[in-house]
């Protein structure tokens, strides 16, 4: 079930919310409606602002009371509207009622502001479009094609800074930086991907702000985060490692045993990775990779036949014996365990060894989704996977991304769905690392 936040009196999928807030900041406009599903938390927001769910709008229109709800034309049936994260068969390809990515939620904006909103969404990489053109009834409707898009952390913090009590991945990153700054103890728990901005972290942030002549308010906005990242992020780790290496190199020269420059650079990179990751050599799938897998596998709480006679549950789990029922958190934990035990070792092998591919989290996440769908042997260049195997051995990222698109069972009923998945994986694999 999607998570929602309130924006301008509208429920909004949490993944889409940072983009909407940033567009509001840039344009001064505000959405009229975003999500109109019937989940209790979404309904509470809608009803608190005198708005209606899609099902309620359909009922009002059927009763001849559409005008009082501001309905233009005939609303799509419940379960067939992009405002409910469901495909209507027009805005996005695929069967009617197909579940959409949270980034693809339909949005209505004031008619006069739509061109500016589309322009700003495009700058943010959301691939916006008007699914119904500029027709009189739907000229205000905007959707985004980008699945799993991520707004840069500084852009998110401009419109939605971290406040006391918040829980997010960004808080966890701040905690890691504060541990490196020795403003939090070394044993402070930063193992979880989602951190809580509690009193101890707030106090540490205020001390950092005081030391670096920033506004001491305990709120992590773009200036505070940028200062933390500049000093204690990856680049800061590189600078400290280089300084340490220079000291070691000078000592070696004095002892009559100069350190080779290539070896020194290798140690510098290793030290930087160790300082930046906290767990040298341990690669793990990130949130973007998990989101990609979950969005294409889909969650099923009870066993079902996947169409090939294979009983499946949760997020593509097939190992027997299958449980009779899974909650979503249980399925997410099972997915993480299966990835770590059965699939990620094959991906780690691509980034380790003398002929290793240069590591980025995006590449790692994309390949995790690829092997979860096709099996861990897909990266070894065996029968049926020769093309991607050659690209991996050649350490050619562009060739790997192109090769990923080949494995979509052309000519079968699953081709279109697999091709969408391969395109999403290739796009994530090619994504540049923000520095």
N, C-alpha and C positions, 0 to 999 in steps of 0.2 A: 504494500500500500504506500502511495507517495506521502511524503511529509510536506506539510503546508505551512507557510508563514503569511501573515497579513500584510498586504501592500495596498494602500489607497482604498481600504475597505473591501479588498478582494482576496480570496484565498489564492495563493500562488505556490506552485511546486518549489521546494527549497532550492533545487538545482538551477531553476530559471530566475529565482529572486534576485541574485546579485546583478544580473544583466538588466533586469527591469529597473532596479534602483539606480544603476549607473545611467541608463537612458533618461530616467526622470531627472537626474541631476544635470545632465547635459542639455536637455530640451526644455525643462520646466513644465512638461506635460505629465499627465498621470493616466493610467489605464482605466477604462470604464468597467471592464470585467475581464477576468482571466479564467480561473478554474471554476466549474459549476457542477462538480460531482456531488454525490449524496452522502459522502462519508460524514460522520457526526462532527468532526473538527472543522470540516469545510462548511457544513451547513450552519454551524454556530457563527462563523464569520459572516456568511452571506446574510443570515437573518438579522444579525446585529446591525447591519447597514441597509436593511430593507431590500435586499436582493434575493434572487431565487436560484434554485438549482435547475439543471437542464430538465429533469423530470417534472419539476413544478411549472416551468415555462411551457412545456408541452401540454400539461393539463390545463393551464390558463388559456392557451390558444384554442384548445379543443372546446372550452366552455365559452368561447367568444369574448374573452376578457384579455386578449393579448395586448391591446393598446394600453391598458393601465399598467402593464409591466414593461412598456417601452419596446415591445417586440416588433421588429420589422420583418414582414413576410412570415413564412411558416418555419418554426424551429425544427432542427433535426430531431428524430426520435431519441429518447434516452438510450445511452449505450452506443450512439453513432455520431458523436460530436467531438471535435477536437478540444472543445472546452471541458470534456471529461477524460481527456487523454485516450480517446478512442477514434479510430479511423472512420471517416464517413465515406471512404471509397473515392473521394475526389481530391482532397488536399494531399494525401499521401498514398502511394501504391499499396496494394495488398488488399486482403479481404475486409469487408465492412465489419467494424467492431474490433479490429486488431488493436492491441494495446500499443500506445505510442510512448516514446521516450519523454521524460518530463520536460526536456528542452523544447519539445514539439507542441506543447500546449497552446491552444488557440487563445489569442488576446484581441480584445476590442479596444481601440484608442479613439480619441476624438478625431473626426474626419479630417479636419484641417491640419492636424499634427502628424498624420500617418506618413507622409513623405519624409519628414525629419526623423521620425522614429525608425523607419526602415533604414535610413542612411546611417544612423548611429548604431543600430543593431548589426549592420553589415561591417562597420569598422571594428566591432567587437568579435567578429568571426562567427556570427550566429546563422548566416545564410538566410536572411528573412525574405518572405515573399507574401504576396496577396493571393491566397489559394483560389479565390473566386473573382479575381480581377477587381475592377472598380465599379462593379454593379451597385445599383442604388441601395440594395438591401444589405450588402456585405462589404461595402467599400472600407469599413473601419476594421475589418478582420485581418489579423497578421498571424502567420505561423513562421517557425524557424526550422530549417532542414537539419541543422547541425545536431548530431547526437553526441551526448557526453562532452559538450564544449565546456571549457573552463575559463573563467575570467582571471586575469592576472591578479595576484594577491593584493598588490597596491591599489588596483582599480576597485577591488571589492571593499578594501578598507576605507577608501575615500567615501563611499556611500553607506558602508555598514561596518564601522569600527568595532573592535572587540571590547566589550564592556564586562564588568564584574558579573559573574554567574553564567557567562556564555560557555557553551560546549561546542568545539569544532576541531577540525584538523589543524586550522591555523593556530589555535591555542596551544596545541601540542608542539608545533614548530617554535612558538615563542618560548615555551618551557625548555626546549632543547637549547636554544640560544642562551637563556638565562643560566642554565647549568654550566655551559661553556664559559660564561662571564663570571662564574663563581658567585652569582647572586642567589642561586638555589643550591642546596647540597648535592654532591655527586650521586647520592643514592635516591634523589628525588625521582618518583616514578614517572618516567616518560615513555614507558613501553607501549602504552595504548596509543592507537592512531588518533583517537578523539580525546582531547584534553579538556579539563575544566578550569575556567579562569577564576580560581578561588582566592581567598584572602592572602595566602602566602605568595602566590604569583603576582597579585596586584601590588603587594608591598615591594617585591623585587623589581617590578616594572617602574614603580615610582622612584626607587633608588637609582635605577639606570637613567631615568629621565633627569633626575637631579644632577647626576655626575656629568651628563652630556648636554646640559643647558637646554633641555627641552621643556615644554610645558608639563609640569608635574600634576597630572590629573588621573593617572592610573588607567587611562584609556589607550589602547593600542590602535592608533591610526596609522596612515601611511608614513608619516615622518618617523614615528617611533619604530615601526617595523623595519623601515629602510635602514635606520641607524643600527638596529640589532643585527640585521642580515649583513650589512657592510662589514661589521666587526667580527661577527661570530657565525656567519654562514659559510658556504663552501669557499668563496673567494678569500674570506678572512683566514680560513684554515690553511689555504695554500700559502698565503703570505707568512703566516707563523711557521709553517713547515719549512719554507725556503730560508727563513731567518735561522731556524735551528740547523738546517743543512749547511748554511754558510759558516756557522760557528764550528760545526763538526769538520767541514772541509779545511778550515784554517788550522784546526788542531792537527789534522792529518798531515798537512803540509809541514807544520813545525816538526812533526815526528819523522819527516822524510818519507812519508807514504801518502802521496796525494791521492784523493778520491777521484775516480773517473767521472767525467761530467754526465755521461749517459746513466751510470749507476746512481749518481746523485739525483738526477731528475726522476728516475724511477722511484727512489725512496721518497722523494718529495711528494709525488703523486699518491703513493701508498699512504703516507702519513696524512695527507689532506683528506683522502677518502676515509681513513680510520677516524679522523677528528670529526668529519662532517656526518658520518653515518652512525658512529658510536658502536657499531657492530661490524668490524672489518670482515669482508669476505662473505657475509650473510646477506644474500639478496632475497627480497620478499616482494610479492605482488603488491601493488599500490591500489589506492581507491579507484583510480581510473580504470585499471584492469578488471577489478572486481565488478565495477559498474557495467563495463562492456559485456562481461560474461553473463551477468544476471539479466541484462536487458534482452539478450538474444536467447538465452536458455528459457527464461520465464520461470516463475515459481508455481509449483503445483503442490498442494498440501497432501494429496492422496496419490497412490500409484496410478499410472495410466500407461497405455500402450503408445509408444512413440511413433507408430506407423510402420515399424520394421519388426514388430513382434517382441520388442525389448521393453520390459516394464521399467518405468522411470518415475522418480519422485523428486521433490525439492527443486534444485537448480541442476537438472540433468544427472542426478545420482542413479546409477544402475547396479551397483554392487549388491548382491543378495547376502542375507535376507533383507528385503526392504521393510522398513517400518510401515505400519498401517496409516500413520498420519505424522506430518511434520509441521511445526510452526515455522514462520519465516526466519526468526533468529536461529532456530535449530538447523534449518537448511543452510543458512549462511555460515554457521560454524562448521557444518559437515563439508561444505564447499571449500572453505579455507584449509581444512585438514587434508582433504583429498588432493588439493593443489600442491600443498607442501610435501606430501608423501609420494604422490604418484606422477606428478606432472612437472613441477618446478625443477626437479633435478635435471631434467633434459634441457630446460631453458638455461639454467645456471651453467651447464656445460658449454653453451654457446659463448658465454662471456668469461670463461676461465680457460687457462692453458696458454701455450705459446702462440697459438693462432687465434686468439680470442677476438671477438667483435667488440669494439669500444662500447662501454656500457652507458645507457641512459635508462631511467625508470620507464619512459614511454616505450622504448623498444622492448624492454623486459615484459611489461604489462601486455603489449600486443602479442608477443610470442606465447605468453601464458594462455591467452584466449584461443590462439591458433591451435596449440597442442591439446587444450581441453576439449576442443571440438573434434580434432583429427587423430589424437593419440600421441603419446610421447615419442614414438618412432618417426613422426613427421619431420623432425629436424635433423635426422641422421642421414638423409639422402638415400634411403633404401628404395625398394621397388615402388614406383608411383610418386616418389618425392625427389627424383633426381635433380630437378631444376632448382628447387629451393636449397637442396643440399650443396650444389655447386656454388650458389650465391653465398651461402654461409661460409664455406671453405675459402672463398675468395675475399671474405670480409668486406663485401660490397653492400652497404645499406640500401642503396637505390634498387639494386637487383633483387634483394630480399623482398622489399616492398612490392615490386612488380610481380615476383614469383608467387607471393601470397594470394594474388587475385586469380591464379590458375585453378585453385582447388575448391571448386564450387559445383561439382557434379553437373556439367552442362548437359542439357537434353532431358533432365529428370524433373520431377515435380518440385523438388526442393532447391532447384537452381537459383531462383530469384532470392529466396531467403538467405541462402549461403553466400550469394554474391554481395548482398547488403552487409553481411557480417564481415566478409573478406575486405570490403572497401573500408569499413569502420576500423578494422584491425590495421590495415595498411596506413590509413590516415593517422592513427595513433602512433604507429611505428615511425612515421616520418616527422612527427611533431618535434619542433625544436625545443630545447631546454631553455627556460627563461632564466637569465642571470641577473 
